[in-house]
Amino acid sequence: MFQLSIFLENTKGRLAEVLNLLTQLNVNIRALSLADTKDYGVLRIVVDEPEKVAEAMRVREYVVNLTPVWVLRVPDRVGGLAGVLTQLADEGVVVEYMYAFVEKENEKAQVVIRVQNEQVMAAAMQKLALA
């Protein structure tokens, strides 16, 4: 799966502009994370049709990157995420960053993970059957 990383100036209404563009493109956000510094922010989003969204944003002169990420379903209970991350670490997976949300309907947390090495993660996912 791919996530979009969109670089935004920390100015009034800039985030709303991006979200309105997604509305115009009829794109639903599946996951979102926003980190900032003094002058800019990085909006990370998982959407349907990320390539289409990236192209539309580039046409409007946004700085946007497509980044491979993994989306895991983790038990929504105490220690659920810790257990999964321990298993991945035991397989040599190094997590660069992550963000999560809870899907109460299925009683699972959805965790978006960016890893250092895609091949190591793929092997761990296959071995541990975490997907």
N, CA, C and O of each residue as an XYZ file, in Angstrom:
524
protein
N       0.842     -1.162      0.000
C       0.000      0.000      0.000
C       0.895      1.235      0.000
O       2.018      1.207      0.504
N       0.377      2.316     -0.574
C       1.136      3.567     -0.610
C       0.439      4.654      0.186
O      -0.787      4.760      0.197
N       1.246      5.449      0.845
C       0.754      6.622      1.558
C       1.272      7.846      0.828
O       2.330      7.803      0.200
N       0.535      8.925      0.912
C       0.990     10.195      0.378
C       1.584     11.002      1.515
O       0.982     11.121      2.583
N       2.767     11.558      1.287
C       3.375     12.505      2.218
C       3.341     13.855      1.528
O       3.982     14.054      0.497
N       2.589     14.778      2.103
C       2.363     16.088      1.497
C       2.986     17.141      2.406
O       2.677     17.210      3.595
N       3.860     17.953      1.837
C       4.538     18.992      2.601
C       3.719     20.271      2.514
O       3.420     20.755      1.422
N       3.355     20.818      3.679
C       2.485     21.988      3.742
C       3.126     23.085      4.575
O       3.693     22.820      5.634
N       3.034     24.314      4.093
C       3.467     25.445      4.891
C       2.500     25.583      6.066
O       1.308     25.302      5.939
N       3.022     26.013      7.195
C       2.165     26.271      8.357
C       1.508     27.635      8.181
O       1.922     28.622      8.788
N       0.471     27.672      7.336
C      -0.275     28.906      7.108
C      -1.761     28.626      7.279
O      -2.216     27.488      7.162
N      -2.485     29.664      7.553
C      -3.920     29.567      7.783
C      -4.625     28.960      6.569
O      -4.489     29.452      5.448
N      -5.375     27.890      6.807
C      -6.207     27.293      5.769
C      -5.528     26.304      4.844
O      -6.190     25.708      3.994
N      -4.215     26.111      4.988
C      -3.491     25.230      4.048
C      -3.971     23.775      4.153
O      -4.153     23.114      3.130
N      -4.174     23.277      5.360
C      -4.677     21.917      5.533
C      -6.088     21.800      4.976
O      -6.411     20.809      4.322
N      -6.920     22.782      5.220
C      -8.284     22.775      4.686
C      -8.269     22.727      3.159
O      -9.111     22.061      2.555
N      -7.318     23.428      2.525
C      -7.194     23.390      1.060
C      -6.987     21.962      0.567
O      -7.638     21.520     -0.380
N      -6.081     21.252      1.215
C      -5.792     19.873      0.814
C      -7.027     18.990      0.994
O      -7.380     18.209      0.109
N      -7.672     19.122      2.139
C      -8.845     18.290      2.401
C      -9.989     18.618      1.450
O     -10.738     17.725      1.052
N     -10.131     19.880      1.085
C     -11.150     20.253      0.095
C     -10.820     19.695     -1.282
O     -11.719     19.299     -2.023
N      -9.546     19.661     -1.629
C      -9.142     19.055     -2.891
C      -9.506     17.571     -2.917
O     -10.005     17.073     -3.926
N      -9.261     16.870     -1.822
C      -9.631     15.453     -1.746
C     -11.143     15.279     -1.899
O     -11.605     14.327     -2.529
N     -11.899     16.194     -1.325
C     -13.356     16.148     -1.477
C     -13.735     16.330     -2.943
O     -14.580     15.597     -3.457
N     -13.124     17.294     -3.618
C     -13.402     17.527     -5.041
C     -13.061     16.308     -5.888
O     -13.744     16.019     -6.871
N     -11.993     15.586     -5.504
C     -11.578     14.382     -6.238
C     -12.401     13.158     -5.840
O     -12.207     12.070     -6.384
N     -13.324     13.339     -4.888
C     -14.161     12.247     -4.388
C     -13.314     11.129     -3.774
O     -13.549      9.945     -4.014
N     -12.327     11.537     -2.980
C     -11.387     10.612     -2.361
C     -11.634     10.574     -0.858
O     -11.729     11.618     -0.211
N     -11.735      9.386     -0.312
C     -11.944      9.200      1.113
C     -10.610      8.919      1.794
O      -9.809      8.126      1.298
N     -10.375      9.565      2.922
C      -9.158      9.350      3.698
C      -9.362      8.124      4.573
O     -10.347      8.035      5.306
N      -8.429      7.176      4.496
C      -8.480      5.964      5.309
C      -7.685      6.119      6.600
O      -8.053      5.550      7.628
N      -6.604      6.880      6.552
C      -5.777      7.138      7.733
C      -5.057      8.458      7.511
O      -4.823      8.871      6.374
N      -4.705      9.121      8.622
C      -4.104     10.444      8.533
C      -3.182     10.676      9.720
O      -3.466     10.273     10.848
N      -2.073     11.337      9.431
C      -1.150     11.773     10.471
C      -0.595     13.122     10.036
O      -0.293     13.325      8.860
N      -0.464     14.038     10.980
C       0.093     15.345     10.677
C       1.169     15.662     11.708
O       0.907     15.684     12.910
N       2.379     15.904     11.222
C       3.493     16.301     12.087
C       3.972     17.652     11.607
O       3.915     17.947     10.413
N       4.447     18.476     12.530
C       4.845     19.799     12.088
C       6.147     20.253     12.728
O       6.595     19.737     13.752
N       6.721     21.238     12.072
C       7.832     21.993     12.618
C       7.344     23.445     12.664
O       6.159     23.706     12.457
N       8.225     24.361     12.926
C       7.803     25.760     13.007
C       7.248     26.273     11.680
O       6.267     27.018     11.669
N       7.863     25.885     10.563
C       7.524     26.479      9.270
C       6.662     25.613      8.358
O       5.990     26.135      7.469
N       6.670     24.318      8.561
C       5.913     23.450      7.657
C       5.445     22.202      8.407
O       5.890     21.902      9.515
N       4.533     21.498      7.755
C       4.046     20.237      8.292
C       4.135     19.159      7.234
O       4.236     19.445      6.041
N       4.098     17.921      7.682
C       4.043     16.784      6.767
C       2.741     16.061      7.055
O       2.546     15.499      8.133
N       1.857     16.088      6.072
C       0.588     15.386      6.158
C       0.779     14.020      5.501
O       1.108     13.928      4.318
N       0.570     12.977      6.275
C       0.651     11.621      5.736
C      -0.756     11.066      5.703
O      -1.444     11.033      6.723
N      -1.189     10.624      4.515
C      -2.535     10.089      4.379
C      -2.525      8.800      3.564
O      -1.718      8.615      2.653
N      -3.438      7.931      3.920
C      -3.697      6.722      3.145
C      -5.071      6.922      2.531
O      -6.048      7.179      3.235
N      -5.138      6.801      1.209
C      -6.377      7.028      0.461
C      -6.530      5.956     -0.605
O      -5.578      5.250     -0.940
N      -7.737      5.846     -1.127
C      -7.936      5.046     -2.327
C      -7.283      5.809     -3.482
O      -7.275      7.040     -3.476
N      -6.753      5.117     -4.444
C      -6.138      5.708     -5.629
C      -5.063      6.750     -5.304
O      -5.172      7.901     -5.727
N      -4.031      6.356     -4.558
C      -3.007      7.331     -4.173
C      -2.267      7.950     -5.365
O      -1.873      9.114     -5.302
N      -2.076      7.198     -6.436
C      -1.384      7.752     -7.605
C      -2.188      8.889     -8.228
O      -1.627      9.916     -8.609
N      -3.502      8.703     -8.330
C      -4.388      9.737     -8.876
C      -4.322     10.996     -8.027
O      -4.236     12.102     -8.562
N      -4.362     10.842     -6.729
C      -4.318     11.984     -5.814
C      -2.957     12.681     -5.909
O      -2.894     13.910     -5.950
N      -1.881     11.912     -5.945
C      -0.543     12.503     -6.038
C      -0.418     13.348     -7.301
O       0.106     14.461     -7.253
N      -0.890     12.832     -8.419
C      -0.811     13.581     -9.672
C      -1.635     14.862     -9.610
O      -1.176     15.913    -10.055
N      -2.836     14.786     -9.067
C      -3.683     15.976     -8.952
C      -3.025     17.027     -8.056
O      -3.134     18.226     -8.311
N      -2.351     16.573     -7.020
C      -1.686     17.510     -6.119
C      -0.467     18.142     -6.777
O      -0.207     19.332     -6.602
N       0.266     17.356     -7.521
C       1.449     17.891     -8.213
C       1.049     18.943     -9.244
O       1.727     19.959     -9.397
N      -0.059     18.695     -9.950
C      -0.560     19.667    -10.922
C      -0.836     21.000    -10.226
O      -0.659     22.064    -10.821
N      -1.268     20.940     -8.966
C      -1.552     22.147     -8.186
C      -0.323     22.625     -7.403
O      -0.428     23.466     -6.510
N       0.830     22.078     -7.753
C       2.128     22.485     -7.226
C       2.346     22.197     -5.741
O       3.082     22.920     -5.069
N       1.711     21.149     -5.232
C       2.032     20.651     -3.902
C       3.251     19.745     -4.013
O       3.443     19.082     -5.032
N       4.064     19.716     -2.983
C       5.177     18.776     -2.913
C       4.616     17.514     -2.252
O       4.190     17.541     -1.097
N       4.624     16.414     -3.002
C       4.018     15.176     -2.516
C       4.873     13.985     -2.926
O       5.392     13.932     -4.040
N       5.011     13.035     -2.014
C       5.738     11.793     -2.289
C       4.829     10.608     -2.011
O       3.995     10.653     -1.107
N       4.994      9.560     -2.784
C       4.339      8.285     -2.511
C       5.332      7.401     -1.777
O       6.470      7.232     -2.214
N       4.897      6.843     -0.667
C       5.769      6.044      0.186
C       5.104      4.703      0.463
O       3.934      4.666      0.843
N       5.834      3.591      0.279
C       5.235      2.301      0.648
C       5.098      2.183      2.162
O       6.022      2.500      2.912
N       3.934      1.723      2.591
C       3.675      1.475      4.012
C       2.949      0.140      4.140
O       2.454     -0.413      3.159
N       2.900     -0.349      5.336
C       2.183     -1.577      5.669
C       1.029     -1.214      6.592
O       1.185     -0.382      7.485
N      -0.109     -1.825      6.385
C      -1.253     -1.626      7.270
C      -1.548     -2.959      7.940
O      -1.864     -3.947      7.278
N      -1.440     -2.968      9.254
C      -1.648     -4.195     10.015
C      -2.904     -4.072     10.858
O      -3.239     -2.992     11.343
N      -3.587     -5.180     11.024
C      -4.702     -5.250     11.969
C      -4.161     -5.862     13.252
O      -3.622     -6.969     13.258
N      -4.316     -5.126     14.318
C      -3.756     -5.520     15.598
C      -4.903     -5.661     16.602
O      -5.823     -4.843     16.594
N      -4.868     -6.673     17.458
C      -5.929     -6.804     18.467
C      -6.049     -5.530     19.307
O      -5.046     -5.011     19.797
N      -7.259     -5.034     19.472
C      -7.498     -3.824     20.256
C      -7.667     -4.210     21.718
O      -8.773     -4.255     22.257
N      -6.526     -4.486     22.333
C      -6.504     -4.865     23.745
C      -5.156     -4.462     24.324
O      -4.216     -4.171     23.584
N      -5.067     -4.445     25.610
C      -3.811     -4.099     26.276
C      -2.718     -5.057     25.790
O      -2.874     -6.277     25.838
N      -1.626     -4.483     25.328
C      -0.492     -5.283     24.876
C      -0.580     -5.774     23.441
O       0.357     -6.408     22.955
N      -1.681     -5.497     22.751
C      -1.840     -5.975     21.374
C      -0.756     -5.461     20.438
O      -0.130     -6.237     19.716
N      -0.538     -4.163     20.455
C       0.482     -3.565     19.602
C       1.880     -3.967     20.050
O       2.738     -4.251     19.214
N       2.117     -3.995     21.337
C       3.437     -4.387     21.855
C       3.795     -5.795     21.399
O       4.938     -6.058     21.027
N       2.832     -6.688     21.425
C       3.089     -8.068     20.996
C       3.470     -8.155     19.530
O       4.405     -8.868     19.165
N       2.747     -7.431     18.692
C       3.043     -7.444     17.255
C       4.406     -6.826     16.987
O       5.193     -7.375     16.215
N       4.699     -5.682     17.618
C       5.992     -5.036     17.393
C       7.152     -5.879     17.904
O       8.234     -5.862     17.317
N       6.943     -6.609     18.979
C       7.975     -7.513     19.487
C       8.259     -8.619     18.474
O       9.416     -8.946     18.211
N       7.204     -9.188     17.911
C       7.383    -10.232     16.894
C       8.135     -9.684     15.677
O       9.040    -10.336     15.158
N       7.759     -8.491     15.228
C       8.442     -7.891     14.082
C       9.905     -7.595     14.401
O      10.778     -7.838     13.568
N      10.180     -7.081     15.580
C      11.569     -6.797     15.978
C      12.382     -8.080     16.009
O      13.540     -8.097     15.592
N      11.773     -9.159     16.506
C      12.467    -10.449     16.543
C      12.826    -10.940     15.141
O      13.768    -11.714     14.972
N      12.073    -10.487     14.141
C      12.352    -10.860     12.749
C      13.267     -9.862     12.047
O      13.537     -9.997     10.854
N      13.744     -8.859     12.785
C      14.690     -7.903     12.214
C      14.062     -6.662     11.605
O      14.757     -5.890     10.945
N      12.774     -6.449     11.806
C      12.097     -5.289     11.240
C      12.419     -4.054     12.078
O      12.321     -4.080     13.305
N      12.805     -2.972     11.399
C      13.056     -1.691     12.046
C      11.957     -0.730     11.587
O      11.826     -0.451     10.396
N      11.172     -0.229     12.540
C      10.078      0.690     12.247
C      10.613      2.118     12.230
O      11.240      2.563     13.191
N      10.364      2.835     11.132
C      10.764      4.239     11.042
C       9.728      5.143     11.700
O      10.080      6.043     12.462
N       8.468      4.908     11.410
C       7.384      5.624     12.071
C       6.101      4.847     11.890
O       6.019      3.924     11.080
N       5.090      5.244     12.669
C       3.791      4.585     12.572
C       2.717      5.497     13.126
O       2.988      6.424     13.889
N       1.493      5.209     12.723
C       0.329      5.865     13.310
C      -0.811      4.867     13.249
O      -0.774      3.920     12.464
N      -1.819      5.078     14.074
C      -2.854      4.056     14.207
C      -4.221      4.679     14.439
O      -4.343      5.848     14.804
N      -5.242      3.864     14.216
C      -6.613      4.230     14.538
C      -7.355      2.945     14.876
O      -6.939      1.857     14.479
N      -8.445      3.072     15.604
C      -9.202      1.901     16.050
C     -10.463      1.764     15.218
O     -11.191      2.731     14.993
N     -10.702      0.552     14.772
C     -11.903      0.214     14.016
C     -12.781     -0.638     14.934
O     -12.634     -1.860     14.979
N     -13.672     -0.008     15.647
C     -14.458     -0.706     16.664
C     -15.347     -1.804     16.082
O     -15.636     -2.791     16.758
N     -15.776     -1.640     14.847
C     -16.673     -2.632     14.252
C     -16.073     -4.030     14.274
O     -16.774     -5.006     14.541
N     -14.775     -4.127     13.995
C     -14.092     -5.420     13.974
C     -13.223     -5.645     15.210
O     -12.520     -6.651     15.305
N     -13.275     -4.707     16.155
C     -12.473     -4.775     17.373
C     -10.992     -4.976     17.085
O     -10.306     -5.740     17.763
N     -10.520     -4.275     16.070
C      -9.110     -4.305     15.707
C      -8.612     -2.874     15.579
O      -9.367     -1.972     15.214
N      -7.364     -2.679     15.875
C      -6.712     -1.403     15.591
C      -6.022     -1.539     14.244
O      -5.466     -2.592     13.930
N      -6.057     -0.498     13.461
C      -5.346     -0.456     12.191
C      -4.073      0.337     12.430
O      -4.129      1.466     12.918
N      -2.941     -0.232     12.095
C      -1.654      0.415     12.326
C      -0.943      0.577     10.991
O      -0.707     -0.400     10.280
N      -0.606      1.808     10.659
C       0.145      2.107      9.438
C       1.605      2.200      9.845
O       1.968      2.982     10.725
N       2.448      1.388      9.192
C       3.860      1.309      9.569
C       4.751      1.550      8.356
O       4.553      0.957      7.295
N       5.717      2.415      8.526
C       6.785      2.616      7.539
C       8.014      1.933      8.107
O       8.412      2.210      9.239
N       8.623      1.037      7.327
C       9.770      0.271      7.814
C      11.028      0.638      7.040
O      10.971      1.221      5.958
N      12.151      0.285      7.619
C      13.445      0.581      7.015
C      13.727     -0.301      5.805
O      14.322      0.156      4.829
N      13.300     -1.573      5.864
C      13.619     -2.527      4.804
C      12.360     -3.292      4.414
O      11.835     -4.085      5.195
N      11.887     -3.045      3.205
C      10.650     -3.674      2.722
C      10.765     -5.203      2.626
O       9.803     -5.909      2.928
N      11.919     -5.718      2.212
C      12.093     -7.157      2.062
C      12.047     -7.879      3.408
O      11.456     -8.952      3.525
N      12.668     -7.287      4.409
C      12.644     -7.879      5.749
C      11.212     -7.906      6.268
O      10.781     -8.897      6.857
N      10.470     -6.815      6.050
C       9.075     -6.764      6.496
C       8.229     -7.793      5.759
O       7.406     -8.465      6.380
N       8.411     -7.931      4.458
C       7.634     -8.905      3.682
C       7.876    -10.318      4.186
O       6.937    -11.104      4.320
N       9.124    -10.640      4.465
C       9.453    -11.982      4.983
C       8.823    -12.187      6.358
O       8.296    -13.263      6.641
N       8.874    -11.168      7.211
C       8.275    -11.269      8.549
C       6.772    -11.422      8.454
O       6.184    -12.219      9.186
N       6.139    -10.674      7.567
C       4.689    -10.762      7.406
C       4.276    -12.161      6.961
O       3.287    -12.714      7.442
N       5.046    -12.720      6.040
C       4.733    -14.058      5.548
C       4.911    -15.091      6.661
O       4.057    -15.956      6.857
N       6.010    -14.996      7.377
C       6.299    -15.960      8.440
C       5.297    -15.866      9.587
O       4.845    -16.884     10.112
N       4.954    -14.634      9.972
C       4.102    -14.434     11.146
C       2.612    -14.375     10.806
O       1.770    -14.394     11.704
N       2.286    -14.303      9.517
C       0.890    -14.230      9.068
C       0.152    -13.070      9.758
O      -0.921    -13.263     10.330
N       0.735    -11.874      9.698
C       0.146    -10.707     10.358
C      -0.761     -9.883      9.464
O      -1.509     -9.042      9.964
N      -0.719    -10.096      8.179
C      -1.503     -9.257      7.263
C      -2.990     -9.512      7.399
O      -3.790     -8.889      6.700
